[in-house]
Amino acid sequence: MPLLRFLPEATKIDFIGARYYAFALDGILLLISIISIATHGFNLGIDFTGGVQIQAKAAQVIDVGRVRSEVSALGFNDFQIQSIGGGTCDKPVNSCVLIRVQPKANQDGNAVAKVIKDRLGKGYDFLNTQVIGPKVSGELFQSGVNATILAIIAIAIWVAFRFEWQYGISAAICTGHDVLVTAGLFSVLHWDFTLTSIAALLTLAGYSINDTVVVFDRIRENRRKYKRMALTDLINLSTNQMLTRTILTSAATAITIIPLLLFVPALKEFTGAILFGIVIGTASSTYVAAALLLYLPKPAGSIETPAAETGG
């Protein structure tokens, strides 16, 4: 038995009774996200707006901070610097850097590449240089959006087959909500929206559905065990039984992300979105996902009224 228990083993929270507060809060967040995306859009990064990409290698370990300062002095609208590995870049380790720059308006991409190379000097071998046009970047953005939508649809289909179609609809609404609200965070805070952002949203979708499925699985298990229990009571019982597990899992995940947020500035948007998504996903999986079943045709074997009222 642990000497210190932060959470009780069994809780008796009326999640169904509090569902309207959860719906209201989620609705407000969703509305803010939709309005922000519709009016301000996203602060698209180089991945989605086009630009110049240069892969450079040095004979020694590269000081990424110094390279960032050199490129920053050139005054471009947006740029990203990151260390890369693999192949010759591991001889020595961290001897390669990837530079992405968004040129100013009417600035030629090839001219920009030359300016960067001249600035860095002869201490680098330039392994690869690409000028990415806005058309290709626009197609990449659309592909990222399509991938996210298809992921949510695939999750819903899987849940529908794993449980029942009502659960699939609830999972789609809940997961779509989590992804859209987190995407809205990028718009509200004007964070750079890049391929890494798409990765964060897809990661969040997988994390969110994991918690939702755990609760759904317990509901199905309890339906077999308590055949005369009303769906409202069944949802409350199942959610309370899984609450400690859900909170501990979310807390453990957050603990692994926080150091990246604090000490790796290049991943600020990614880690910030994941942490925000953990909070939103945990709340929606706990308060919203199962509660939505009350507004859909009842799953097979469910009854409408509490057992106390039926004399069961």
Helices and strands as residue ranges (DSSP letters): H 19-39, E 43-44, H 46-49, E 51-58, H 64-72, E 78-84, G 87-90, E 96-102, H 109-120, E 124-132, H 134-162, H 165-189, E 192-193, H 195-225, H 231-263, G 265-267, H 268-283, I 284-288, G 291-295, H 307-310
